[in-house]
Structure formats: C-alpha cells, structure tokens
Amino acid sequence: MPFGTVTLNDGNKIPTIAFGTGSKWKGTDVTQYVEQALKVGFVHLDTAQFYRTEPYVGKAIERSGAQRENLYITTKYGGIGTPRWAITQSLKNLGIDSVDLYLIHTPKSVNVHFTWLEFEKFKIEGLAKSIGVSNFDLEQLQKLVKESSIKPAVNQISLNPYNYEENKGLLAYAAKHDIIIEAYSSLAPITRYPGGPVDKPVNDAAKRLGATPTQVILAWVRSKGVVIVTTSSTEAHLREYLDVADLPALTEREIAAIDAAGAQG
C-alpha cells in the first residue's frame, strides 16, 4: 500500500513521503539516486536552489521517462537573485513549466514580506501550484499568516523525537491554520544521536512490529500527521522507508513513550 496523499489548505494534494536531494547531496550529481528513488516508487521529489541539485533532478526525470502529471516536485528559493529570476531558473533547471510546491527556504536569507508577495503572484500565475515556507519558527509563521493574503500551505522543518517538545507549539499553530508540516532529519536519533533515551521505546516498538528502528521513527513522524522528507543512496533503505506504509500504526502508549524519551534527550 503506498503512502498516499494529504490535502493542503489550497485544495491541492501532496504525497506524504518525499525523496530529498539536500543534506549530504548539496552540489552533487544526484541523477542516479533520483532515478533509483523513482524506480522504487517515490513520486515526490524535494530539491532547492541552495542544494544545486535541480539540474540533476531534471535530468533524472527526463531519463526515467516518468510522466510529469505523476510526479510532485518541490523546490525552494534560497535568496539568490530575485524571486522571479530564481523560479524561472528553477523551472528551467528542472525542465518543467510549473512546480508543485515552492518554498521560502529560510527566513534568514530573504525579505519575507516582499518575497511572499512575489510567491503569491507565482501561485496566481500558475508557476507554483502551492506555496509555503521552510525553517520558520512559531513567531515567524504567525507573522507571515497575519500579513499574507494567501496562507502558506506547508512549513518544512527539522523534526525528530529529540526536538518534538520544543516544536509542539509550532505544530499546534500549523494544525489550527491547516498548514502541513513536513519533516526533514527525522532519523537523527539513529544517524546523529545513537545511544540516547529514545532508543529503548523505539526498539521496543520495532520488536513488537517486526520492523526496524528506522521504520519506527518514520511511523512516529506519520503519527504526528507530518509529511516525511528523507533520503538514501541505497535502494534497500528506500524500500525500507516506503514499507512503513504497510506497518500497523504505533499504539498511543508507544507514541507517548517516544515523546517522553525524546523530551529527556
């Protein structure tokens, strides 16, 4: 069973798991990895101006023969050039006429008010079907919602059990305004902070489900109603991620135990 989609506040649907081309991939030719992700079943591709991977994503799409209407493509404006110039370059790099989701990569690199006015124009013109933000904290998101004519559809943030507690207010506010949260770096308890308090409840749940700890972490992200952005160069890992869709849900007790352990980390 595939991951499926969730409906954004503008009526468009977004696939609930994405293959990311940032992090360790910045400035790298990711063509073969994107092709591999498409082959195993990813349909949502996430890139950014700052990553310098857009041309390779475009090449992979072309080489894969995937139909544009079957893909969901996210890219981000990182503050290089004007927003109008940047989206034009991104579309050219990707070889497409419009992007499914266009995000402000970080509020630190742009004039948010001016940039969002431009983003609203892109949505109206059809250059971006949906518009949103990334790395906005609660105060920054509140300010943008108050000032905007079109609310952001998405806020993409770093989210894992160890920073969940500090982001609970942001998640609650986003839910109140039908803003979908996307999570990157969710596997940090395994990749960056192994041996921490989250390990025990994750391993306990993995044993019950006959799953891997990685799958339990991703299932925990799903339990929060959050879209997953993840990556790997290994086909087996990509299949492991997608197989999370077939797992039974975590119990409320398991989720609470992971939350509590994360708050200690």
Salt bridges, closest charged atoms under 4 A:
ASP10 OD2 - LYS123 NZ 3.16
GLU35 OE1 - ARG63 NH2 2.89
ASP46 OD1 - LYS76 NZ 2.45
ASP100 OD2 - ARG68 NH2 2.85
ASP100 OD1 - LYS129 NZ 3.44
GLU118 OE2 - LYS121 NZ 2.91
GLU125 OE1 - ARG84 NH1 2.69
GLU147 OE1 - HIS113 ND1 3.58
GLU147 OE2 - LYS143 NZ 2.86
GLU165 OE1 - LYS168 NZ 3.92
ASP204 OD2 - LYS200 NZ 2.79
GLU235 OE1 - LYS39 NZ 3.22
GLU235 OE2 - ARG239 NH2 2.78
GLU254 OE2 - ARG208 NE 2.55
ASP259 OD2 - LYS224 NZ 2.85
